[in-house]
């Protein structure tokens, strides 16, 4: 096997320090204070990245929903309004991501509606785990990992079922 070739020269300028917001900026305070709700995990991470590196541009006027065509969108980068994001099919209630409009699982939907509560419960669990003995702590970690794995397997099965 021949050695791999480099695609080009090394970058001429490297960042010597990480980007930081202007701490006294009113716009920065407004951007960081704006809630990020109704989005899937992937879109939430994108929005958080935009906020972190000052790429987030808040809306100056309400946006138009792509489903109902009303001016209901208050948050930047959202494409459908909150009413259209929650759809009821028969007795089943599904939640769509307000940005990419993909269907979210029940766990993601609960996290999207209350992002702060999940962090609080995780912190409580971690604090309680510190008081446990090592044996019980490891057993609990294995149990939580197994539940997460089962949730991921269920999501994959749902994705396979939708494509047929």
MDTraj code that builds the backbone (N, CA, C; nanometers):
import mdtraj as md
import numpy as np

residues = "UNK UNK UNK UNK UNK UNK UNK UNK UNK UNK UNK UNK UNK UNK UNK UNK UNK UNK UNK UNK UNK UNK UNK UNK UNK UNK UNK UNK UNK UNK UNK UNK UNK UNK UNK UNK UNK UNK UNK UNK UNK UNK UNK UNK UNK UNK UNK UNK UNK UNK UNK UNK UNK UNK UNK UNK UNK UNK UNK UNK UNK UNK UNK UNK UNK UNK UNK UNK UNK UNK UNK UNK UNK UNK UNK UNK UNK UNK UNK UNK UNK UNK UNK UNK UNK UNK UNK UNK UNK UNK UNK UNK UNK UNK UNK UNK UNK UNK UNK UNK UNK UNK UNK UNK UNK UNK UNK UNK UNK UNK UNK UNK UNK UNK UNK UNK UNK UNK UNK UNK UNK UNK UNK UNK UNK UNK UNK UNK UNK UNK UNK UNK UNK UNK UNK UNK UNK UNK UNK UNK UNK UNK UNK UNK UNK UNK UNK UNK UNK UNK UNK UNK UNK UNK UNK UNK UNK UNK UNK UNK UNK UNK UNK UNK".split()
xyz = np.array([
    [0.0829, -0.1175, 0.0000],
    [0.0000, 0.0000, 0.0000],
    [0.0879, 0.1246, 0.0000],
    [0.0647, 0.2154, -0.0950],
    [0.1476, 0.3366, -0.0982],
    [0.1123, 0.4294, 0.0175],
    [0.2079, 0.5100, 0.0608],
    [0.1788, 0.6032, 0.1707],
    [0.0766, 0.7086, 0.1274],
    [0.0012, 0.7569, 0.2234],
    [-0.1024, 0.8571, 0.1950],
    [-0.0367, 0.9916, 0.1670],
    [-0.0918, 1.0602, 0.0661],
    [-0.0394, 1.1916, 0.0313],
    [-0.1137, 1.2985, 0.1097],
    [-0.0426, 1.4044, 0.1415],
    [-0.1062, 1.5178, 0.2071],
    [-0.1851, 1.5961, 0.1031],
    [-0.2978, 1.6499, 0.1434],
    [-0.3857, 1.7201, 0.0504],
    [-0.3439, 1.8638, 0.0257],
    [-0.2629, 1.9202, 0.1098],
    [-0.2217, 2.0582, 0.0891],
    [-0.1275, 2.1023, 0.1985],
    [-0.0884, 2.2266, 0.1929],
    [0.0029, 2.2757, 0.2965],
    [-0.0700, 2.2920, 0.4301],
    [0.0097, 2.2975, 0.5339],
    [-0.0460, 2.3185, 0.6683],
    [-0.1072, 2.4580, 0.6760],
    [-0.2046, 2.4773, 0.7642],
    [-0.2639, 2.6107, 0.7767],
    [-0.1594, 2.7143, 0.8165],
    [-0.1685, 2.8311, 0.7570],
    [-0.0679, 2.9336, 0.7852],
    [-0.0915, 3.0045, 0.9177],
    [-0.2179, 3.0041, 0.9653],
    [-0.2481, 3.0704, 1.0924],
    [-0.3278, 2.9757, 1.1809],
    [-0.2839, 2.9578, 1.3021],
    [-0.3546, 2.8760, 1.4004],
    [-0.4107, 2.9677, 1.5084],
    [-0.5284, 2.9320, 1.5596],
    [-0.5845, 3.0093, 1.6701],
    [-0.5020, 2.9846, 1.7954],
    [-0.4619, 3.0922, 1.8612],
    [-0.3825, 3.0776, 1.9827],
    [-0.4703, 3.0749, 2.1067],
    [-0.5949, 3.1233, 2.0953],
    [-0.6869, 3.1198, 2.2088],
    [-0.8283, 3.0991, 2.1552],
    [-0.9160, 3.0474, 2.2388],
    [-1.0534, 3.0182, 2.1992],
    [-1.1354, 3.1472, 2.1909],
    [-1.2387, 3.1422, 2.1089],
    [-1.3282, 3.2566, 2.0928],
    [-1.4042, 3.2823, 2.2213],
    [-1.4197, 3.4102, 2.2569],
    [-1.4986, 3.4477, 2.3734],
    [-1.5930, 3.5606, 2.3350],
    [-1.7145, 3.5528, 2.3880],
    [-1.8118, 3.6592, 2.3656],
    [-1.7671, 3.7866, 2.4354],
    [-1.8217, 3.8988, 2.3898],
    [-1.8067, 4.0236, 2.4624],
    [-1.8977, 4.0125, 2.5844],
    [-1.8431, 4.0056, 2.7054],
    [-1.9270, 3.9782, 2.8228],
    [-2.0272, 4.0879, 2.8565],
    [-2.0053, 4.2100, 2.8114],
    [-2.0953, 4.3202, 2.8468],
    [-2.1947, 4.3548, 2.7355],
    [-2.1977, 4.2735, 2.6314],
    [-2.2857, 4.2997, 2.5192],
    [-2.4303, 4.2651, 2.5533],
    [-2.5229, 4.3549, 2.5194],
    [-2.6649, 4.3291, 2.5441],
    [-2.7162, 4.2196, 2.4505],
    [-2.6665, 4.2192, 2.3266],
    [-2.7096, 4.1178, 2.2309],
    [-2.6649, 3.9786, 2.2748],
    [-2.5433, 3.9673, 2.3252],
    [-2.4947, 3.8393, 2.3747],
    [-2.5809, 3.7907, 2.4899],
    [-2.6158, 3.8786, 2.5810],
    [-2.7009, 3.8397, 2.6935],
    [-2.8376, 3.7936, 2.6441],
    [-2.8913, 3.8619, 2.5438],
    [-3.0209, 3.8241, 2.4883],
    [-3.0134, 3.6883, 2.4186],
    [-2.9068, 3.6652, 2.3442],
    [-2.8892, 3.5380, 2.2734],
    [-2.8757, 3.4229, 2.3714],
    [-2.7924, 3.4391, 2.4732],
    [-2.7702, 3.3315, 2.5690],
    [-2.8934, 3.3044, 2.6543],
    [-2.9784, 3.4057, 2.6741],
    [-3.0977, 3.3887, 2.7561],
    [-3.2136, 3.3268, 2.6787],
    [-3.2071, 3.3285, 2.5450],
    [-3.3181, 3.2753, 2.4665],
    [-3.3259, 3.1237, 2.4840],
    [-3.4477, 3.0715, 2.5113],
    [-3.4623, 2.9280, 2.5335],
    [-3.4506, 2.8499, 2.4031],
    [-3.4078, 2.7270, 2.4150],
    [-3.3933, 2.6392, 2.2994],
    [-3.4839, 2.5187, 2.3217],
    [-3.6120, 2.5316, 2.2878],
    [-3.7093, 2.4258, 2.3146],
    [-3.7760, 2.3810, 2.1850],
    [-3.8272, 2.2575, 2.1867],
    [-3.9012, 2.2044, 2.0732],
    [-3.8158, 2.1487, 1.9628],
    [-3.6877, 2.1180, 1.9910],
    [-3.5968, 2.0688, 1.8878],
    [-3.5422, 1.9315, 1.9252],
    [-3.5033, 1.8557, 1.8239],
    [-3.4395, 1.7268, 1.8485],
    [-3.2969, 1.7512, 1.9002],
    [-3.2311, 1.6452, 1.9395],
    [-3.0971, 1.6587, 1.9978],
    [-2.9989, 1.7195, 1.8989],
    [-3.0037, 1.6744, 1.7742],
    [-2.9099, 1.7219, 1.6731],
    [-2.9261, 1.8728, 1.6495],
    [-3.0496, 1.9158, 1.6339],
    [-3.0759, 2.0585, 1.6105],
    [-3.0433, 2.1420, 1.7342],
    [-3.0678, 2.0868, 1.8526],
    [-3.0336, 2.1572, 1.9762],
    [-2.8832, 2.1812, 1.9832],
    [-2.8052, 2.0796, 1.9471],
    [-2.6598, 2.0951, 1.9483],
    [-2.6151, 2.2004, 1.8480],
    [-2.6796, 2.2050, 1.7311],
    [-2.6441, 2.3062, 1.6318],
    [-2.6731, 2.4467, 1.6841],
    [-2.7882, 2.4642, 1.7476],
    [-2.8250, 2.5952, 1.8016],
    [-2.7286, 2.6355, 1.9132],
    [-2.6937, 2.5395, 2.0007],
    [-2.5988, 2.5701, 2.1086],
    [-2.4630, 2.6101, 2.0526],
    [-2.4190, 2.5456, 1.9435],
    [-2.2922, 2.5826, 1.8814],
    [-2.3004, 2.7258, 1.8284],
    [-2.4122, 2.7577, 1.7644],
    [-2.4289, 2.8928, 1.7103],
    [-2.4252, 2.9973, 1.8220],
    [-2.4870, 2.9651, 1.9354],
    [-2.4845, 3.0587, 2.0481],
    [-2.3436, 3.0733, 2.1039],
    [-2.2733, 2.9629, 2.1109],
    [-2.1389, 2.9640, 2.1701],
    [-2.0420, 3.0490, 2.0885],
    [-2.0496, 3.0406, 1.9555],
    [-1.9550, 3.1112, 1.8703],
    [-2.0128, 3.2374, 1.8055],
    [-2.1224, 3.2882, 1.8614],
    [-2.1844, 3.4144, 1.8203],
    [-2.2279, 3.4131, 1.6732],
    [-2.2731, 3.2972, 1.6270],
    [-2.3273, 3.2854, 1.4925],
    [-2.4800, 3.2898, 1.4943],
    [-2.5395, 3.2849, 1.6128],
    [-2.6847, 3.2847, 1.6290],
    [-2.7398, 3.4228, 1.6002],
    [-2.8366, 3.4293, 1.5100],
    [-2.9001, 3.5565, 1.4771],
    [-3.0473, 3.5493, 1.5177],
    [-3.0893, 3.6190, 1.6231],
    [-3.2296, 3.6134, 1.6661],
    [-3.3214, 3.6797, 1.5639],
    [-3.4471, 3.6354, 1.5636],
    [-3.5455, 3.6932, 1.4730],
    [-3.5819, 3.8344, 1.5163],
    [-3.6033, 3.9220, 1.4195],
    [-3.6500, 4.0566, 1.4493],
    [-3.8012, 4.0650, 1.4313],
    [-3.8566, 3.9787, 1.3440],
    [-4.0004, 3.9693, 1.3224],
    [-4.0397, 3.8224, 1.3272],
    [-4.1646, 3.7924, 1.3626],
    [-4.2073, 3.6519, 1.3634],
    [-4.1974, 3.5907, 1.2238],
    [-4.1567, 3.4641, 1.2202],
    [-4.1429, 3.3946, 1.0931],
    [-4.2720, 3.3262, 1.0513],
    [-4.2777, 3.2819, 0.9263],
    [-4.3958, 3.2152, 0.8722],
    [-4.3770, 3.0644, 0.8838],
    [-4.4787, 2.9984, 0.9380],
    [-4.4773, 2.8530, 0.9528],
    [-4.4906, 2.7880, 0.8153],
    [-4.4121, 2.6840, 0.7884],
    [-4.4170, 2.6156, 0.6595],
    [-4.5378, 2.5241, 0.6449],
    [-4.6086, 2.4980, 0.7530],
    [-4.7265, 2.4108, 0.7459],
    [-4.8557, 2.4908, 0.7387],
    [-4.8784, 2.5784, 0.8356],
    [-5.0055, 2.6507, 0.8425],
    [-4.9990, 2.7892, 0.7780],
    [-4.8793, 2.8334, 0.7380],
    [-4.8592, 2.9619, 0.6707],
    [-4.9003, 3.0837, 0.7530],
    [-4.8955, 3.0718, 0.8851],
    [-4.9234, 3.1861, 0.9721],
    [-4.7932, 3.2367, 1.0316],
    [-4.7928, 3.3603, 1.0742],
    [-4.6732, 3.4175, 1.1373],
    [-4.6722, 3.3806, 1.2852],
    [-4.6336, 3.2588, 1.3143],
    [-4.6344, 3.2087, 1.4515],
    [-4.4951, 3.1800, 1.5059],
    [-4.3950, 3.1805, 1.4246],
    [-4.2620, 3.1367, 1.4673],
    [-4.1903, 3.2510, 1.5379],
    [-4.1587, 3.2281, 1.6647],
    [-4.0924, 3.3306, 1.7456],
    [-3.9422, 3.3049, 1.7602],
    [-3.8998, 3.1797, 1.7455],
    [-3.7591, 3.1435, 1.7662],
    [-3.6849, 3.1363, 1.6328],
    [-3.5607, 3.1765, 1.6336],
    [-3.4785, 3.1726, 1.5133],
    [-3.4508, 3.0289, 1.4710],
    [-3.4389, 3.0073, 1.3405],
    [-3.4065, 2.8794, 1.2770],
    [-3.5202, 2.7770, 1.2822],
    [-3.6330, 2.8081, 1.3452],
    [-3.7459, 2.7167, 1.3461],
    [-3.8207, 2.7311, 1.2140],
    [-3.8734, 2.6188, 1.1623],
    [-3.9446, 2.6225, 1.0353],
    [-4.0939, 2.5998, 1.0525],
    [-4.1352, 2.5370, 1.1636],
    [-4.2778, 2.5186, 1.1903],
    [-4.3092, 2.5705, 1.3301],
    [-4.4348, 2.6121, 1.3494],
    [-4.4739, 2.6691, 1.4786],
    [-4.4984, 2.5579, 1.5816],
    [-4.5163, 2.5974, 1.7072],
    [-4.5357, 2.5005, 1.8147],
    [-4.6642, 2.4203, 1.7965],
    [-4.7710, 2.4835, 1.7462],
    [-4.8966, 2.4122, 1.7266],
    [-4.8819, 2.3042, 1.6194],
    [-4.8089, 2.3326, 1.5131],
    [-4.7888, 2.2339, 1.4063],
    [-4.6877, 2.1267, 1.4476],
    [-4.5985, 2.1593, 1.5400],
    [-4.4975, 2.0626, 1.5842],
    [-4.5603, 1.9492, 1.6646],
    [-4.6733, 1.9771, 1.7307],
    [-4.7444, 1.8739, 1.8057],
    [-4.8623, 1.8300, 1.7203],
    [-4.8510, 1.7111, 1.6631],
    [-4.9594, 1.6622, 1.5786],
    [-5.0270, 1.5438, 1.6455],
    [-5.1589, 1.5347, 1.6305],
    [-5.2372, 1.4271, 1.6902],
    [-5.2916, 1.3408, 1.5774],
    [-5.2506, 1.2124, 1.5775],
    [-5.2995, 1.1177, 1.4786],
    [-5.3790, 1.0126, 1.5546],
    [-5.5110, 1.0175, 1.5436],
    [-5.5953, 0.9259, 1.6200],
    [-5.5804, 0.9550, 1.7677],
    [-5.5430, 0.8531, 1.8432],
    [-5.5193, 0.8715, 1.9867],
    [-5.3718, 0.8981, 2.0162],
    [-5.2880, 0.8769, 1.9165],
    [-5.1444, 0.8923, 1.9359],
    [-5.1024, 1.0373, 1.9088],
    [-5.0231, 1.0900, 1.9977],
    [-4.9760, 1.2277, 1.9868],
    [-4.8270, 1.2247, 1.9560],
    [-4.7874, 1.2803, 1.8433],
    [-4.6463, 1.2810, 1.8047],
    [-4.5926, 1.4225, 1.8076],
    [-4.4648, 1.4336, 1.8312],
    [-4.3978, 1.5634, 1.8392],
    [-4.2940, 1.5682, 1.7278],
    [-4.2929, 1.6764, 1.6527],
    [-4.1958, 1.6972, 1.5468],
    [-4.0930, 1.7998, 1.5914],
    [-3.9735, 1.7862, 1.5393],
    [-3.8704, 1.8865, 1.5649],
    [-3.9118, 2.0140, 1.4920],
    [-3.9032, 2.1269, 1.5579],
    [-3.9468, 2.2540, 1.5002],
    [-3.8495, 2.3067, 1.3947],
    [-3.7310, 2.2468, 1.3850],
    [-3.6329, 2.2927, 1.2880],
    [-3.6273, 2.2000, 1.1664],
    [-3.5995, 2.0708, 1.1895],
    [-3.5845, 1.9772, 1.0777],
    [-3.7126, 1.8990, 1.0483],
    [-3.8151, 1.9121, 1.1291],
    [-3.9475, 1.8501, 1.1149],
    [-3.9442, 1.6973, 1.1114],
    [-3.8467, 1.6368, 1.1773],
    [-3.8462, 1.4911, 1.1906],
    [-3.9204, 1.4531, 1.3179],
    [-3.9785, 1.3338, 1.3177],
    [-4.0521, 1.2875, 1.4351],
    [-3.9538, 1.2566, 1.5476],
    [-3.9908, 1.2967, 1.6691],
    [-3.9058, 1.2729, 1.7854],
    [-3.9633, 1.1595, 1.8681],
    [-3.8766, 1.0876, 1.9388],
    [-3.9217, 0.9839, 2.0301],
    [-3.9816, 1.0506, 2.1532],
    [-4.0496, 0.9715, 2.2353],
    [-4.1133, 1.0261, 2.3553],
    [-4.0088, 1.0865, 2.4495],
    [-3.8924, 1.0210, 2.4581],
    [-3.7864, 1.0696, 2.5469],
    [-3.7325, 1.2047, 2.4973],
    [-3.7097, 1.2157, 2.3661],
    [-3.6610, 1.3410, 2.3094],
    [-3.7640, 1.4520, 2.3249],
    [-3.8915, 1.4173, 2.3051],
    [-3.9978, 1.5166, 2.3165],
    [-4.0065, 1.5708, 2.4589],
    [-3.9911, 1.4831, 2.5574],
    [-3.9944, 1.5279, 2.6970],
    [-3.8759, 1.6189, 2.7264],
    [-3.7584, 1.5849, 2.6719],
    [-3.6397, 1.6670, 2.6919],
    [-3.6539, 1.8001, 2.6193],
    [-3.7159, 1.7997, 2.5007],
    [-3.7310, 1.9218, 2.4223],
    [-3.8251, 2.0204, 2.4911],
    [-3.9265, 1.9699, 2.5607],
    [-4.0211, 2.0587, 2.6280],
    [-3.9645, 2.1166, 2.7563],
    [-3.8841, 2.0390, 2.8291],
    [-3.8292, 2.0831, 2.9575],
    [-3.6791, 2.0550, 2.9622],
    [-3.5965, 2.1328, 2.8928],
    [-3.4534, 2.1019, 2.8895],
    [-3.3847, 2.1166, 3.0232],
    [-3.4304, 2.2067, 3.1094],
    [-3.3666, 2.2286, 3.2388],
    [-3.3952, 2.1182, 3.3379],
    [-3.5135, 2.0574, 3.3286],
    [-3.5516, 1.9541, 3.4249],
    [-3.4640, 1.8302, 3.4119],
    [-3.4288, 1.7935, 3.2899],
    [-3.3459, 1.6746, 3.2702],
    [-3.2092, 1.6927, 3.3361],
    [-3.1514, 1.8114, 3.3235],
    [-3.0222, 1.8389, 3.3864],
    [-3.0326, 1.8308, 3.5381],
    [-3.1429, 1.8842, 3.5921],
    [-3.1614, 1.8807, 3.7370],
    [-3.1734, 1.7375, 3.7871],
    [-3.2510, 1.6547, 3.7173],
    [-3.2675, 1.5154, 3.7613],
    [-3.1374, 1.4395, 3.7462],
    [-3.0610, 1.4664, 3.6379],
    [-2.9319, 1.4010, 3.6215],
    [-2.8372, 1.4388, 3.7346],
    [-2.8380, 1.5661, 3.7741],
    [-2.7518, 1.6101, 3.8839],
    [-2.7921, 1.5438, 4.0151],
    [-2.9225, 1.5297, 4.0377],
    [-2.9689, 1.4632, 4.1594],
    [-2.9251, 1.3176, 4.1618],
    [-2.9377, 1.2502, 4.0482],
    [-2.8976, 1.1094, 4.0401],
    [-2.7478, 1.0964, 4.0656],
    [-2.6688, 1.1847, 4.0043],
    [-2.5236, 1.1775, 4.0227],
    [-2.4856, 1.2037, 4.1681],
    [-2.5553, 1.2958, 4.2326],
    [-2.5266, 1.3251, 4.3732],
    [-2.5612, 1.2058, 4.4612],
    [-2.6727, 1.1406, 4.4322],
    [-2.7118, 1.0229, 4.5097],
    [-2.6170, 0.9064, 4.4834],
    [-2.5654, 0.8972, 4.3612],
    [-2.4729, 0.7889, 4.3290],
    [-2.3422, 0.8019, 4.4071],
    [-2.3006, 0.9231, 4.4367],
    [-2.1757, 0.9429, 4.5106],
    [-2.1825, 0.8844, 4.6514],
    [-2.3029, 0.8779, 4.7075],
    [-2.3176, 0.8256, 4.8430],
    [-2.3213, 0.6734, 4.8465],
    [-2.3442, 0.6095, 4.7289],
    [-2.3517, 0.4633, 4.7252],
    [-2.2136, 0.4005, 4.7340],
    [-2.2125, 0.2731, 4.7726],
    [-2.0864, 0.1991, 4.7713],
    [-2.0466, 0.1739, 4.6260],
    [-1.9209, 0.1399, 4.6045],
    [-1.8693, 0.1210, 4.4699],
    [-1.9455, 0.0109, 4.3972],
    [-1.9746, -0.0978, 4.4655],
    [-2.0441, -0.2108, 4.4038],
    [-2.1842, -0.1696, 4.3557],
    [-2.2586, -0.0996, 4.4396],
    [-2.3935, -0.0567, 4.4029],
    [-2.3896, 0.0502, 4.2932],
    [-2.2887, 0.1370, 4.2990],
    [-2.2754, 0.2416, 4.1986],
    [-2.2501, 0.1812, 4.0600],
    [-2.1596, 0.0837, 4.0527],
    [-2.1296, 0.0194, 3.9249],
    [-2.2514, -0.0555, 3.8716],
    [-2.3256, -0.1220, 3.9622],
    [-2.4466, -0.1937, 3.9202],
    [-2.5490, -0.0958, 3.8620],
    [-2.5638, 0.0192, 3.9243],
    [-2.6575, 0.1200, 3.8755],
    [-2.6121, 0.1766, 3.7405],
    [-2.4821, 0.1993, 3.7240],
    [-2.4299, 0.2485, 3.5964],
    [-2.4558, 0.1487, 3.4852],
    [-2.4374, 0.0181, 3.5126],
    [-2.4650, -0.0848, 3.4122],
    [-2.6127, -0.0858, 3.3748],
    [-2.6988, -0.0708, 3.4757],
    [-2.8429, -0.0715, 3.4514],
    [-2.8831, 0.0476, 3.3646],
    [-2.8302, 0.1668, 3.3943],
    [-2.8619, 0.2859, 3.3148],
    [-2.8092, 0.2724, 3.1718],
    [-2.6890, 0.2164, 3.1569],
    [-2.6327, 0.1959, 3.0232],
    [-2.7184, 0.0980, 2.9429],
    [-2.7676, -0.0054, 3.0093],
    [-2.8518, -0.1038, 2.9416],
    [-2.9843, -0.0410, 2.8978],
    [-3.0435, 0.0455, 2.9811],
    [-3.1675, 0.1146, 2.9445],
    [-3.1455, 0.2058, 2.8245],
    [-3.0340, 0.2780, 2.8233],
    [-3.0036, 0.3653, 2.7101],
    [-2.9870, 0.2837, 2.5825],
    [-2.9205, 0.1684, 2.5943],
    [-2.9003, 0.0817, 2.4785],
    [-3.0346, 0.0298, 2.4277],
    [-3.1243, -0.0071, 2.5190],
    [-3.2568, -0.0546, 2.4788],
    [-3.3359, 0.0569, 2.4104],
    [-3.3243, 0.1791, 2.4602],
    [-3.3924, 0.2925, 2.3974],
    [-3.3406, 0.3139, 2.2558],
    [-3.2089, 0.3045, 2.2373],
    [-3.1505, 0.3224, 2.1047],
    [-3.1946, 0.2113, 2.0105],
    [-3.2035, 0.0874, 2.0611],
    [-3.2489, -0.0240, 1.9790],
    [-3.3942, -0.0039, 1.9369],
    [-3.4775, 0.0457, 2.0282],
    [-3.6178, 0.0720, 1.9956],
    [-3.6291, 0.1793, 1.8881],
    [-3.5449, 0.2818, 1.8945],
    [-3.5482, 0.3883, 1.7947],
    [-3.5103, 0.3332, 1.6582],
    [-3.4085, 0.2453, 1.6523],
    [-3.3655, 0.1867, 1.5264],
    [-3.4762, 0.1001, 1.4681],
    [-3.5473, 0.0243, 1.5520],
    [-3.6566, -0.0591, 1.5033],
    [-3.7687, 0.0273, 1.4494],
    [-3.7977, 0.1406, 1.5169],
    [-3.9012, 0.2317, 1.4678],
    [-3.8622, 0.2899, 1.3328],
    [-3.7347, 0.3249, 1.3161],
    [-3.6882, 0.3779, 1.1884],
    [-3.7020, 0.2746, 1.0778],
    [-3.6697, 0.1469, 1.1085],
    [-3.6822, 0.0420, 1.0089],
    [-3.8281, 0.0186, 0.9737],
    [-3.9169, 0.0272, 1.0701],
    [-4.0589, 0.0040, 1.0465],
    [-4.1213, 0.1119, 0.9607],
    [-4.0733, 0.2368, 0.9702],
    [-4.1302, 0.3468, 0.8945],
    [-4.0932, 0.3387, 0.7473],
    [-3.9751, 0.2839, 0.7159],
    [-3.9277, 0.2828, 0.5783],
    [-4.0002, 0.1776, 0.4943],
    [-4.0609, 0.0731, 0.5548],
    [-4.1275, -0.0293, 0.4760],
    [-4.2635, 0.0121, 0.4304],
])
top = md.Topology()
chain = top.add_chain()
for i, resn in enumerate(residues, 1):
    res = top.add_residue(resn, chain, resSeq=i)
    for name in ("N", "CA", "C"):
        top.add_atom(name, md.element.get_by_symbol(name[0]), res)
traj = md.Trajectory(xyz[None], top)
